[in-house]
Amino acid sequence: MSASPTKQVDVRGLYCPEPVFRTKMEIERLKIGDTLKVIADDPESEEDISRWVNRNGHVLVSLNKEAKDLEFVIKKAK
């Protein structure tokens, strides 16, 4: 995917459930089709954010692991 995310949020240093709350708040501010990049370092975020994305009908475009960081790119679908 060559297009850069519409918005980025860095939730490193925050732990469950805060990364999911921040992700939800940022997604709500975007338009349908926009993408959000989330950078987290809580290992639980991989499952928590992925589950939240699926449950809410959005699209997990990518999930990359870079050292301790998890980088999610989420497309707002509704």
N, C-alpha and C positions, 0 to 999 in steps of 0.2 A: 504494500500500500504506500503510494508515494505522497499522497496528500498529508500535510501535517495536521495534528489534532486542532480542533477549534479552540479548546481550552485545556489547561493542564492544572492539576492539583497535586500537591506534594503532602502526603500524610505520613511521611517517615517520622518515627518517634511516637506515633499514636497507636493505641492498641484497641482491640475489639471492645465495644462496637463502633468506636469513633471513625475508623476509615470508611465503614459502610455509610454512616450518617453523612460524612463529608461528600462521599461519592453521590449519594442521593440528592443532597442539596445542590451540587454543581450540575448534575444531569437535569434537574428541574428547571434550571436557568437557560438551558440550551434549546435550540429549535430541533424539530425532528430532522434526522439526517446528519446533525452535527456529531462530532466525536470528542470524547473526553479522554485525556491521558491521565492516569492515576499512578503515582509512584508511592509504593508502600514498602515498609520493611518488617511488618509484623507477619510472621509465617502463617498465622491463621487467616490473613487477608486473602490468600490464594483461594481458599475454599469459600470464605464468607462473601467476598465481592463477586466471585464467579456465580455463586448460588443466587445472590441478590439480582444480578444481571438477568439470569435465566428466569427467575420468578417474576420479574417485572417486564419481561418481553423485549428487553433491549438485546443488542448483539455484541458479544465479546469478539472484537475484531482480532485482537492478539493479546498474548500474555508472554512476556519475556522475563527471564530471570538474569539479573546482572549482579554478580556477587551476592550480597544480602538483599538487594532491592528487587522488588517485583514491579514490572511496568505493564499496566493494563491499558488497552485502548478499547473504549466502549462507544458504540454507535447508538445514539438515541433513536428508538424505533417508534415511540408513541408519546 
